[in-house]
């Protein structure tokens, strides 16, 4: 019976459609945690979450006068 249950679970996961853009940040993190490490689903969820944020790196101005105090 466990083989049947595992096949049903795999089929349900294959048919389930997630709308990552509609998920909140917490839902995306939880969704990414449902996948094994380094899988396509995990990367998709994490990159969607990262893409929502502005860059954490400061913008470096190419102006020598800007660096002077």
Protein Blocks (a to p, Z undefined) as FASTA:
>chain_A
ZZmmmmmmmmmmmmpccdfklpcfklmmmmmmmpcehiaklmmmmmmmmmmpccfbdcdd
dbfklmpZZ
